[in-house]
Every structure is written in C-alpha cells, then in structure tokens.
C-alpha cells in the first residue's frame, strides 16, 4: 500500500514533463505578439505627437521674438494673418450708364441708274474710298446725245416759224389800221404768234430733258464714303426701274452708334441734354475689354420700346482711323455724371453682410476692425464711399475670409492698380485709358505681430454700390 502511494507521488513529475501542459505554456507568447506591436505603435505615436507640439511651440516663440533668418525653405515667422491692403484716397468718380450697341453708317446710299442703257465704263474699285462728285459708272450716252440734237433742231425750226408769224402780224396790224382786213384776221395772226412762242418753250424743255438724261448717263457719287462690292459689270444693261442697285456707298467718317438703355435711366439723361451738356460716350469691343473710340451723344429717340422697356440713343464718332465698322457689335458706356470728392477704395475691399456693406480697416497696431460704410457709386474696380471711411485709412482688399473684428494681420502692398474704366465691371484685368490718376492705393508700412487665425461670421462677398 505504501509503495503504491510512493509511485503515485513520483508519477506527477514525469507526467508534467510529458503531458500537453508545457506545450500550452510555449504557445502563449507566440499567439499574443500583436499585443506587443500595438503597444509599441501607440508609444511611437505618442513620442511623435509630443515632439511635433514642441516644435510648433518653438516656432511660435521664434515668430513672436522676430522674423526668422531668410531662406527659401525657411518658415515665415509672422504673427498675423497675411492680407493685401490699400490706402483709401479722396477724388472724383465717374458714373457710367452701360448698354449694348450697333455701329451704323452715318449715311448709306444704294446707287441706282436713272436712265436705261448699257454700262460702258466703271471708274471705281471695290472697297475704294470716294469723294462726293467722283465719277462711278458711265452708261452709253449716245442715245441721249441724239435726243438732244433732235430737240435742238426742232427748236431752230420753231424759232424760224415764230419770226415768220411775227412779221406777218406786223403787216396785218398796218392793214387793219388802213381798213383793208377785218379784225378777225388780225386776231388769228396774233394767235399764230402765241402758238409759235409756246412751241419754242416746249422745244427748250425737250433740250433740257435731253441734257438731263445725258447727265444721268454719267453716274457720280452722291456722298463721300467707302464703296462696297459692285453689283454690275461692264456691258450689263441697266434700267431706271431695276430694284437692285449698282453699288452701295457707306459714309464712315463720321459714324454713329445706336444703343439702348433702360427707361429708368431716361430722366437723368434727359436732364443732362436739356442743360446743353454734350455727354461723352465710350465704346468697347464685344468682350468689353479693349476701348475702341470716344464720341458724343447726338440724340435720343422719341419713344420707349414697350416690348423691352428701353429707349434708343444715337452717338456720333469721328472714326478718323476707321476703328468702327457698320453693323459692328459694341459695348457702350455713357458718362452721365461725376461724383466729386468721395473716398475711393478698391471694390474688392467692400463686403456685404447681414448689416449691410462693410470693410476691414487696419489700425496702426495691424489689428483689423469692421467698419460699416455707404457705397455711393462703383465704377470699374473702384468704389466711392460716402460715409464710414476717411481718406488715408487702410483697408483689406484680399484675405478677408480669414478675418474677424480684432484679428492681427500681416499687411502687404496691393500690386494691382485700380481703374475707373467702365469695362472693368465685366471682370478680368481689363485696361482703359480712363484709369484713375494719382491713386496708387499704396500699402502702409508692415509690422510683425501675433494673433490666432480665425474665421469671421460675416460673408466675404464683394460689396455693391449704386446700380450702374
């Protein structure tokens, strides 16, 4: 019994060594290796995050003390939001009414023949500029020359007959006084004198008619202008009743532009015209980019088009360099007024929000402040401020979406020159000779500061002014 118990006591040793127990203990570290990988990854992320926060703190401290030494890859150590600024100027701002127009010739003539005949000579070339009275086309004049000679021969015959009846009339008067002939014969002879005189007047009219037909056979230019494409050739037969003309002449100097404006703008234009002021008109190309010519307003139509609610205006241009061509589509800008002594800022500086139009004004400490303004007029990319801003104030023109009241900024100069060109309202960097003079909108001196980046609650849409 005792030996059995001993054997039971020894057996656990080998059984432990040979049993599956030890195998389980060897598999535990092999199946849980991912736990150690996860712990190492979390530790590495924590170390990286701590070091990056420390680097940002060091960079912010360096920016607060001063700008870092330059280099292409060196970080910009500034304390404010980078923005583009401009200085408000005081000056005059033109007011334009904009419309779409079509160039029309000052005079257009379709030359037609006034006599029948065959064309024997053409004295012009297509596209030629002719003067009034220049010979254009010659029609065979021989038939009308013959008619003239016939009329002249008939006149000579009737004149001889008149002299004959006049001599007989003088004889009949003497015979009547002596009582040889009756009164009736004297009166008949006097009637013959009158008939011959009438025949002579008729002959003279025939001569004048033949001369006129002969003149019509030589077609001359009724106006000065440019000849279009000819519609006939040498040898063609033409008639006075032909519906088609021989050629078309258009007068290009001067030239006119017809354009339309809304009827709401009619009172202001009429008031200017009644005062005797000749209003200036500028025309730009179809893209409203390049200025073509400048002229004067000539007249206004006598009625409003009820279908469109617009009225027509006519302007005249010298067109000395042939910049304008008939039927050309143009954008027209009519100068109706000039706002005097207003504060001028770039239009991009004016924003719209829940409380109306406003700007971000930059203070001496490079801190922005929201100022509500009243826009009197916008022309080109310049807006005139009537209230809320003074000349010399600095306003933000770009980067407003990162600002709110009290934000520190890093101001930079505005390198785009402003312009009061009416074409600038159509967008893009458009040029015009009417750029605003003596308004550099220079940026003030910059200074470094620190401030947190934040988003304003107001909208950053560009502000509007008076309707053009």
C-alpha positions, 0 to 999 in steps of 0.5 A, spaced: 500 500 500 505 504 501 509 503 495 503 504 491 502 511 494 510 512 493 509 511 485 503 515 485 507 521 488 513 520 483 508 519 477 506 527 477 513 529 475 514 525 469 507 526 467 508 534 467 514 533 463 510 529 458 503 531 458 500 537 453 501 542 459 508 545 457 506 545 450 500 550 452 505 554 456 510 555 449 504 557 445 502 563 449 507 568 447 507 566 440 499 567 439 499 574 443 505 578 439 500 583 436 499 585 443 506 587 443 506 591 436 500 595 438 503 597 444 509 599 441 505 603 435 501 607 440 508 609 444 511 611 437 505 615 436 505 618 442 513 620 442 511 623 435 505 627 437 509 630 443 515 632 439 511 635 433 507 640 439 514 642 441 516 644 435 510 648 433 511 651 440 518 653 438 516 656 432 511 660 435 516 663 440 521 664 434 515 668 430 513 672 436 521 674 438 522 676 430 522 674 423 526 668 422 533 668 418 531 668 410 531 662 406 527 659 401 525 653 405 525 657 411 518 658 415 515 665 415 515 667 422 509 672 422 504 673 427 498 675 423 494 673 418 497 675 411 492 680 407 493 685 401 491 692 403 490 699 400 490 706 402 483 709 401 484 716 397 479 722 396 477 724 388 472 724 383 468 718 380 465 717 374 458 714 373 457 710 367 450 708 364 452 701 360 448 698 354 449 694 348 450 697 341 450 697 333 455 701 329 451 704 323 453 708 317 452 715 318 449 715 311 448 709 306 446 710 299 444 704 294 446 707 287 441 706 282 441 708 274 436 713 272 436 712 265 436 705 261 442 703 257 448 699 257 454 700 262 460 702 258 465 704 263 466 703 271 471 708 274 471 705 281 474 699 285 471 695 290 472 697 297 475 704 294 474 710 298 470 716 294 469 723 294 462 726 293 462 728 285 467 722 283 465 719 277 462 711 278 459 708 272 458 711 265 452 708 261 452 709 253 450 716 252 449 716 245 442 715 245 441 721 249 446 725 245 441 724 239 435 726 243 438 732 244 440 734 237 433 732 235 430 737 240 435 742 238 433 742 231 426 742 232 427 748 236 431 752 230 425 750 226 420 753 231 424 759 232 424 760 224 416 759 224 415 764 230 419 770 226 415 768 220 408 769 224 411 775 227 412 779 221 406 777 218 402 780 224 406 786 223 403 787 216 396 785 218 396 790 224 398 796 218 392 793 214 387 793 219 389 800 221 388 802 213 381 798 213 383 793 208 382 786 213 377 785 218 379 784 225 378 777 225 384 776 221 388 780 225 386 776 231 388 769 228 395 772 226 396 774 233 394 767 235 399 764 230 404 768 234 402 765 241 402 758 238 409 759 235 412 762 242 409 756 246 412 751 241 419 754 242 418 753 250 416 746 249 422 745 244 427 748 250 424 743 255 425 737 250 433 740 250 433 740 257 430 733 258 435 731 253 441 734 257 438 731 263 438 724 261 445 725 258 447 727 265 444 721 268 448 717 263 454 719 267 453 716 274 457 720 280 457 719 287 452 722 291 456 722 298 463 721 300 464 714 303 467 707 302 464 703 296 462 696 297 462 690 292 459 692 285 453 689 283 454 690 275 459 689 270 461 692 264 456 691 258 450 689 263 444 693 261 441 697 266 434 700 267 431 706 271 426 701 274 431 695 276 430 694 284 437 692 285 442 697 285 449 698 282 453 699 288 452 701 295 456 707 298 457 707 306 459 714 309 464 712 315 467 718 317 463 720 321 459 714 324 454 713 329 452 708 334 445 706 336 444 703 343 439 702 348 438 703 355 433 702 360 427 707 361 429 708 368 435 711 366 431 716 361 430 722 366 437 723 368 439 723 361 434 727 359 436 732 364 443 732 362 441 734 354 436 739 356 442 743 360 446 743 353 451 738 356 454 734 350 455 727 354 461 723 352 460 716 350 465 710 350 465 704 346 468 697 347 469 691 343 464 685 344 468 682 350 468 689 353 475 689 354 479 693 349 476 701 348 475 702 341 473 710 340 470 716 344 464 720 341 458 724 343 451 723 344 447 726 338 440 724 340 435 720 343 429 717 340 422 719 341 419 713 344 420 707 349 420 700 346 414 697 350 416 690 348 423 691 352 422 697 356 428 701 353 429 707 349 434 708 343 440 713 343 444 715 337 452 717 338 456 720 333 464 718 332 469 721 328 472 714 326 478 718 323 482 711 323 476 707 321 476 703 328 468 702 327 465 698 322 457 698 320 453 693 323 459 692 328 457 689 335 459 694 341 459 695 348 457 702 350 458 706 356 455 713 357 458 718 362 452 721 365 455 724 371 461 725 376 461 724 383 466 729 386 470 728 392 468 721 395 473 716 398 475 711 393 477 704 395 478 698 391 471 694 390 474 688 392 475 691 399 467 692 400 463 686 403 456 685 404 453 682 410 447 681 414 448 689 416 449 691 410 456 693 406 462 693 410 470 693 410 476 691 414 480 697 416 487 696 419 489 700 425 496 702 426 497 696 431 495 691 424 489 689 428 483 689 423 476 692 425 469 692 421 467 698 419 460 699 416 460 704 410 455 707 404 457 705 397 455 711 393 457 709 386 462 703 383 465 704 377 470 699 374 474 696 380 473 702 384 468 704 389 466 711 392 464 711 399 460 716 402 460 715 409 464 710 414 471 711 411 476 717 411 481 718 406 488 715 408 485 709 412 487 702 410 483 697 408 483 689 406 482 688 399 484 680 399 484 675 405 478 677 408 475 670 409 480 669 414 478 675 418 474 677 424 473 684 428 480 684 432 484 679 428 492 681 427 494 681 420 500 681 416 499 687 411 502 687 404 502 692 398 496 691 393 500 690 386 494 691 382 492 698 380 485 700 380 481 703 374 475 707 373 474 704 366 467 702 365 469 695 362 472 693 368 465 691 371 465 685 366 471 682 370 478 680 368 484 685 368 481 689 363 485 696 361 482 703 359 485 709 358 480 712 363 484 709 369 484 713 375 490 718 376 494 719 382 491 713 386 496 708 387 492 705 393 499 704 396 500 699 402 502 702 409 508 700 412 508 692 415 509 690 422 510 683 425 505 681 430 501 675 433 494 673 433 490 666 432 487 665 425 480 665 425 474 665 421 469 671 421 461 670 421 460 675 416 460 673 408 466 675 404 462 677 398 464 683 394 460 689 396 455 693 391 454 700 390 449 704 386 446 700 380 450 702 374 
